[in-house]
Amino acid sequence: MAQYRDGYKGGIQKYDFSFTSISRGLMLLFIPIIAYTIGLFPLVLSLVYVLRIINLTNILHVFLFSGFLVILFFLFIIIETFIPGLFIKISKLKVDEGEHEVSILDWNFFKYTLYFALYRPSLKLIGILPLLPLRIRFLKLVGMKMGKSSVVAGSELIHDPYMLEIGEQTLIGGWSQITGHLGERKLFVKKVKIGDNCLIGGKSFIMPGTIIEDNVTVALNSIVLKNSTLKRGKIYADAPAKEVSKRT
């Protein structure tokens, strides 16, 4: 029997019992498991080895073992972030621009779901370490294009890095969100482009299809609607964002 989203008429079914549906469901389950297992394996192996050689009745060994666990914790965060990121990079996993059915039977929606399963846990892990170079390297690994002189705050949420291009000398403020997709009647996916020398204020929300030209400021708590174009040298504020003045 076809399975539809509550209250939605039309479109294709979310899933069925076809080979395509079942095989993609299994891939969504096992590919992330394989990625995270590969990352965890060397850490578990090293832990087993150390447990064999230490003497837990020796206070010095206990102290050194505590330090080893701290190092292992940081390695866990880094490795379990970048191994799934490498899966995304090597497989060139990204969703095509356009509208896609919200169904596992739609190839692009399947890719979106798999990307989410690999990307979001890794993003949360790297967020534990307040090291911006690592965070930026991870975001670039999974598809974001950003100028070398631009900076993210470290607390921002970039939902779809492969749909984001940022120029030079641009700052993305804390707790802001930039998304390249919206879930409407269908999954709408479109690139977000942010130019040079821009400031995206904290807690702002940038929707897909937005083009922010050079020298633009988006004020705190602003919402930029999808397919908007923010003109060069202007300041935008409010929800939805509208021009409030020229930038000096």
DOVEXKOL-419944 format. One record per residue (C-alpha): x, y, z; residue in three letters; residue number from 1. Coordinates in pm, 1 decimal, decimal comma. Last residue first. Layout:
N
{lolo {X Y Z} "ALA" NUM},
...
% end
This chain:
248
{lolo {2927,8 5302,5 482,4} "THR" 248},
{lolo {2642,8 5061,4 414,3} "ARG" 247},
{lolo {2327,1 5207,0 271,3} "LYS" 246},
{lolo {2007,3 5189,0 469,9} "SER" 245},
{lolo {1706,5 4978,8 573,8} "VAL" 244},
{lolo {1671,4 4729,3 288,3} "GLU" 243},
{lolo {1433,9 4448,2 368,6} "LYS" 242},
{lolo {1470,8 4115,4 547,7} "ALA" 241},
{lolo {1152,5 3920,0 611,5} "PRO" 240},
{lolo {1177,4 3937,7 904,2} "ALA" 239},
{lolo {1382,7 4246,7 983,4} "ASP" 238},
{lolo {1711,7 4387,7 853,6} "ALA" 237},
{lolo {1911,8 4459,2 540,6} "TYR" 236},
{lolo {2208,5 4693,4 499,8} "ILE" 235},
{lolo {2317,6 4784,9 147,7} "LYS" 234},
{lolo {2649,6 4797,7 -42,8} "GLY" 233},
{lolo {2557,7 4551,2 -316,5} "ARG" 232},
{lolo {2196,2 4441,5 -344,0} "LYS" 231},
{lolo {2038,1 4154,5 -154,3} "LEU" 230},
{lolo {1875,2 3913,0 -398,9} "THR" 229},
{lolo {1603,4 3685,9 -262,3} "SER" 228},
{lolo {1530,5 3340,3 -406,7} "ASN" 227},
{lolo {1420,8 3209,4 -66,9} "LYS" 226},
{lolo {1342,9 3458,0 210,5} "LEU" 225},
{lolo {1612,1 3630,6 415,6} "VAL" 224},
{lolo {1517,6 3628,8 783,4} "ILE" 223},
{lolo {1692,3 3879,5 1009,9} "SER" 222},
{lolo {1775,8 3813,2 1374,9} "ASN" 221},
{lolo {2084,1 4041,0 1373,2} "LEU" 220},
{lolo {2134,3 4253,0 1064,0} "ALA" 219},
{lolo {2236,4 4133,9 718,7} "VAL" 218},
{lolo {2520,1 4355,6 599,8} "THR" 217},
{lolo {2614,8 4367,9 232,7} "VAL" 216},
{lolo {2952,8 4465,3 86,8} "ASN" 215},
{lolo {2937,6 4229,6 -213,0} "ASP" 214},
{lolo {2611,1 4071,1 -333,1} "GLU" 213},
{lolo {2394,4 3833,6 -132,9} "ILE" 212},
{lolo {2216,3 3588,3 -362,1} "ILE" 211},
{lolo {1953,7 3373,9 -191,4} "THR" 210},
{lolo {1834,4 3060,1 -371,1} "GLY" 209},
{lolo {1786,4 2870,0 -47,8} "PRO" 208},
{lolo {1695,5 3052,6 277,1} "MET" 207},
{lolo {1922,4 3258,3 506,0} "ILE" 206},
{lolo {1822,9 3274,6 873,6} "PHE" 205},
{lolo {1990,3 3529,3 1098,7} "SER" 204},
{lolo {2069,3 3438,5 1459,2} "LYS" 203},
{lolo {2390,5 3644,6 1452,2} "GLY" 202},
{lolo {2441,8 3892,2 1172,2} "GLY" 201},
{lolo {2571,0 3794,4 829,1} "ILE" 200},
{lolo {2844,3 4044,3 744,9} "LEU" 199},
{lolo {2968,7 4075,4 387,8} "CYS" 198},
{lolo {3311,1 4174,1 253,5} "ASN" 197},
{lolo {3290,7 3956,4 -56,5} "ASP" 196},
{lolo {2979,9 3780,7 -185,3} "GLY" 195},
{lolo {2734,4 3528,8 -42,6} "ILE" 194},
{lolo {2578,8 3274,0 -278,3} "LYS" 193},
{lolo {2312,2 3028,3 -165,3} "VAL" 192},
{lolo {2246,3 2739,3 -403,0} "LYS" 191},
{lolo {1905,0 2581,7 -460,4} "LYS" 190},
{lolo {1712,7 2278,9 -332,8} "VAL" 189},
{lolo {1334,1 2253,1 -289,0} "PHE" 188},
{lolo {1215,9 1918,8 -147,0} "LEU" 187},
{lolo {853,4 1892,2 -249,9} "LYS" 186},
{lolo {528,1 2006,9 -98,0} "ARG" 185},
{lolo {760,0 2227,1 108,9} "GLU" 184},
{lolo {1078,7 2106,0 272,0} "GLY" 183},
{lolo {1334,2 2378,8 211,4} "LEU" 182},
{lolo {1692,1 2335,1 97,5} "HIS" 181},
{lolo {2018,5 2527,1 66,5} "GLY" 180},
{lolo {2008,4 2639,7 427,6} "THR" 179},
{lolo {2205,1 2903,7 612,7} "ILE" 178},
{lolo {2148,3 2942,9 985,2} "GLN" 177},
{lolo {2292,0 3203,5 1220,9} "SER" 176},
{lolo {2380,3 3097,1 1573,1} "TRP" 175},
{lolo {2697,3 3311,8 1567,9} "GLY" 174},
{lolo {2767,9 3537,8 1274,0} "GLY" 173},
{lolo {2901,9 3445,2 929,2} "ILE" 172},
{lolo {3184,5 3688,6 849,3} "LEU" 171},
{lolo {3298,1 3773,4 495,6} "THR" 170},
{lolo {3645,5 3892,6 393,3} "GLN" 169},
{lolo {3643,7 3682,9 73,2} "GLU" 168},
{lolo {3351,6 3511,0 -102,3} "GLY" 167},
{lolo {3110,5 3249,4 30,0} "ILE" 166},
{lolo {2948,4 2973,5 -178,8} "GLU" 165},
{lolo {2690,8 2741,9 -21,0} "LEU" 164},
{lolo {2497,6 2450,1 -172,1} "MET" 163},
{lolo {2761,5 2185,4 -89,3} "TYR" 162},
{lolo {2747,8 2306,7 272,0} "PRO" 161},
{lolo {2379,8 2209,8 312,8} "ASP" 160},
{lolo {2249,2 2282,7 662,4} "HIS" 159},
{lolo {2504,8 2541,5 768,0} "ILE" 158},
{lolo {2439,8 2599,5 1137,1} "LEU" 157},
{lolo {2642,9 2876,4 1303,5} "GLU" 156},
{lolo {2810,8 2822,6 1640,5} "SER" 155},
{lolo {3168,5 2833,9 1512,2} "GLY" 154},
{lolo {3159,5 3200,7 1414,0} "ALA" 153},
{lolo {3243,8 3143,2 1049,0} "VAL" 152},
{lolo {3530,8 3332,2 890,1} "VAL" 151},
{lolo {3630,9 3457,8 544,9} "SER" 150},
{lolo {3993,1 3527,7 444,9} "SER" 149},
{lolo {4048,1 3196,8 266,4} "LYS" 148},
{lolo {3731,3 3236,5 60,4} "GLY" 147},
{lolo {3459,5 2977,4 106,3} "MET" 146},
{lolo {3320,3 2690,8 -101,4} "LYS" 145},
{lolo {3130,0 2433,7 106,6} "MET" 144},
{lolo {3131,1 2072,3 -15,9} "GLY" 143},
{lolo {3183,1 1820,2 260,7} "VAL" 142},
{lolo {3557,9 1881,4 287,9} "LEU" 141},
{lolo {3500,6 2257,0 293,5} "LYS" 140},
{lolo {3279,8 2221,5 601,0} "LEU" 139},
{lolo {3540,2 1994,6 765,9} "PHE" 138},
{lolo {3823,0 2238,0 698,3} "ARG" 137},
{lolo {3613,4 2522,7 839,3} "ILE" 136},
{lolo {3542,1 2326,8 1157,9} "ARG" 135},
{lolo {3905,9 2225,0 1201,4} "LEU" 134},
{lolo {4029,4 2583,9 1150,4} "PRO" 133},
{lolo {3760,0 2708,7 1392,6} "LEU" 132},
{lolo {3875,9 2506,8 1692,8} "LEU" 131},
{lolo {3616,4 2522,5 1970,7} "PRO" 130},
{lolo {3598,5 2140,1 1993,1} "LEU" 129},
{lolo {3249,4 2014,4 2080,1} "ILE" 128},
{lolo {3119,0 2150,9 1748,2} "GLY" 127},
{lolo {3327,6 1886,6 1567,4} "ILE" 126},
{lolo {3091,8 1624,7 1712,1} "LEU" 125},
{lolo {2772,8 1808,6 1616,2} "LYS" 124},
{lolo {2897,1 1850,7 1259,3} "LEU" 123},
{lolo {2984,5 1480,8 1241,2} "SER" 122},
{lolo {2634,7 1383,2 1357,4} "PRO" 121},
{lolo {2490,0 1617,4 1089,9} "ARG" 120},
{lolo {2701,3 1512,9 792,5} "TYR" 119},
{lolo {2671,2 1136,1 753,2} "LEU" 118},
{lolo {2298,6 1092,3 814,9} "ALA" 117},
{lolo {2219,4 1422,5 638,7} "PHE" 116},
{lolo {2413,4 1316,8 328,3} "TYR" 115},
{lolo {2220,8 989,0 325,2} "LEU" 114},
{lolo {1888,5 1173,0 348,3} "THR" 113},
{lolo {1980,4 1418,8 70,6} "TYR" 112},
{lolo {2106,2 1135,9 -150,3} "LYS" 111},
{lolo {1774,4 951,7 -107,0} "PHE" 110},
{lolo {1587,9 1274,6 -183,2} "PHE" 109},
{lolo {1794,2 1306,6 -500,9} "ASN" 108},
{lolo {1721,1 950,6 -615,0} "TRP" 107},
{lolo {1344,4 978,9 -557,3} "ASP" 106},
{lolo {1215,7 640,4 -439,3} "LEU" 105},
{lolo {1310,4 736,5 -84,1} "ILE" 104},
{lolo {1034,1 993,4 -113,6} "SER" 103},
{lolo {993,5 1366,0 -62,0} "VAL" 102},
{lolo {982,3 1429,7 -437,2} "GLU" 101},
{lolo {1245,7 1665,3 -570,8} "HIS" 100},
{lolo {1244,6 2027,6 -679,0} "GLU" 99},
{lolo {1556,8 2186,3 -826,4} "GLY" 98},
{lolo {1930,5 2187,2 -762,1} "GLU" 97},
{lolo {2094,3 1845,8 -756,1} "ASP" 96},
{lolo {2172,6 1687,0 -419,9} "VAL" 95},
{lolo {2526,1 1606,1 -311,7} "LYS" 94},
{lolo {2746,6 1303,9 -248,9} "LEU" 93},
{lolo {3071,2 1322,3 -443,6} "LYS" 92},
{lolo {3139,4 961,7 -330,0} "SER" 91},
{lolo {3492,6 1055,0 -224,3} "ILE" 90},
{lolo {3389,3 1376,8 -50,0} "LYS" 89},
{lolo {3086,1 1236,6 134,4} "ILE" 88},
{lolo {3277,8 930,0 254,0} "PHE" 87},
{lolo {3565,3 1162,2 345,4} "LEU" 86},
{lolo {3328,7 1362,9 564,5} "GLY" 85},
{lolo {3217,2 1039,7 731,3} "PRO" 84},
{lolo {3589,5 979,5 815,3} "ILE" 83},
{lolo {3644,0 1346,3 912,1} "PHE" 82},
{lolo {3407,9 1380,0 1205,2} "THR" 81},
{lolo {3456,3 1039,7 1365,7} "GLU" 80},
{lolo {3832,1 1095,9 1338,7} "ILE" 79},
{lolo {3830,8 1440,1 1503,1} "ILE" 78},
{lolo {3585,6 1361,8 1783,7} "ILE" 77},
{lolo {3743,6 1024,0 1862,8} "PHE" 76},
{lolo {4091,4 1176,8 1857,7} "LEU" 75},
{lolo {3978,4 1424,3 2123,4} "PHE" 74},
{lolo {3840,0 1143,1 2339,5} "PHE" 73},
{lolo {4147,9 926,1 2286,6} "LEU" 72},
{lolo {4368,0 1210,2 2411,7} "ILE" 71},
{lolo {4151,5 1234,9 2725,5} "VAL" 70},
{lolo {4160,4 856,1 2765,4} "LEU" 69},
{lolo {4543,3 857,5 2740,9} "PHE" 68},
{lolo {4560,3 1122,8 3011,4} "GLY" 67},
{lolo {4354,9 900,5 3240,1} "SER" 66},
{lolo {4582,2 606,1 3153,7} "PHE" 65},
{lolo {4883,8 811,4 3257,5} "LEU" 64},
{lolo {4724,2 880,7 3596,5} "PHE" 63},
{lolo {4622,2 516,8 3643,8} "VAL" 62},
{lolo {4972,0 401,2 3547,8} "HIS" 61},
{lolo {5120,4 638,0 3805,0} "LEU" 60},
{lolo {4880,1 507,1 4072,1} "ILE" 59},
{lolo {4981,1 144,8 4008,8} "ASN" 58},
{lolo {4692,4 -91,8 4082,9} "THR" 57},
{lolo {4561,0 -35,0 3729,7} "LEU" 56},
{lolo {4872,7 -197,4 3582,0} "ASN" 55},
{lolo {4898,6 -109,5 3215,9} "ILE" 54},
{lolo {5002,8 -336,4 2928,5} "ILE" 53},
{lolo {4679,5 -510,0 2831,0} "ARG" 52},
{lolo {4459,5 -204,9 2879,8} "LEU" 51},
{lolo {4686,7 -14,3 2639,9} "VAL" 50},
{lolo {4631,2 -268,9 2359,7} "TYR" 49},
{lolo {4253,7 -273,9 2405,8} "VAL" 48},
{lolo {4244,3 107,3 2394,1} "LEU" 47},
{lolo {4457,5 113,9 2078,6} "SER" 46},
{lolo {4221,5 -127,3 1904,9} "LEU" 45},
{lolo {3915,9 69,1 2017,3} "VAL" 44},
{lolo {4064,8 385,9 1867,7} "LEU" 43},
{lolo {4167,8 210,3 1546,4} "PRO" 42},
{lolo {3809,7 74,1 1498,9} "PHE" 41},
{lolo {3612,1 392,1 1576,7} "LEU" 40},
{lolo {3661,3 567,0 1242,9} "GLY" 39},
{lolo {3592,3 255,6 1035,8} "ILE" 38},
{lolo {3286,3 188,4 1253,7} "THR" 37},
{lolo {3156,9 543,2 1192,0} "TYR" 36},
{lolo {3169,6 499,4 814,2} "ALA" 35},
{lolo {3029,5 144,7 820,7} "ILE" 34},
{lolo {2735,2 247,8 1040,4} "ILE" 33},
{lolo {2670,5 552,1 817,5} "PRO" 32},
{lolo {2661,3 321,6 509,7} "ILE" 31},
{lolo {2452,5 55,1 687,3} "PHE" 30},
{lolo {2123,0 224,8 766,9} "LEU" 29},
{lolo {2075,4 455,2 468,8} "LEU" 28},
{lolo {2203,7 171,4 248,5} "MET" 27},
{lolo {1939,6 -62,4 392,7} "LEU" 26},
{lolo {1664,7 188,2 312,5} "GLY" 25},
{lolo {1805,3 226,0 -38,7} "ARG" 24},
{lolo {1788,7 -151,4 -90,3} "SER" 23},
{lolo {1433,5 -172,8 44,9} "ILE" 22},
{lolo {1295,7 113,1 -167,0} "SER" 21},
{lolo {1466,3 2,8 -487,1} "THR" 20},
{lolo {1372,2 -364,5 -440,4} "PHE" 19},
{lolo {1007,9 -264,5 -402,1} "SER" 18},
{lolo {829,8 -273,7 -69,7} "PHE" 17},
{lolo {704,7 83,4 -80,3} "ASP" 16},
{lolo {831,7 422,5 27,9} "TYR" 15},
{lolo {731,7 787,6 44,3} "LYS" 14},
{lolo {473,2 747,7 -230,3} "GLN" 13},
{lolo {490,7 972,8 -534,1} "ILE" 12},
{lolo {340,0 1317,3 -555,2} "GLY" 11},
{lolo {-20,2 1400,5 -485,9} "GLY" 10},
{lolo {-222,3 1465,3 -173,5} "LYS" 9},
{lolo {-47,0 1579,2 141,0} "TYR" 8},
{lolo {-230,3 1590,7 474,1} "GLY" 7},
{lolo {-13,8 1326,2 636,6} "ASP" 6},
{lolo {271,6 1220,8 411,8} "ARG" 5},
{lolo {184,8 930,2 186,4} "TYR" 4},
{lolo {244,7 555,8 204,6} "GLN" 3},
{lolo {129,7 346,2 -89,0} "ALA" 2},
{lolo {0,0 0,0 0,0} "MET" 1},
% end
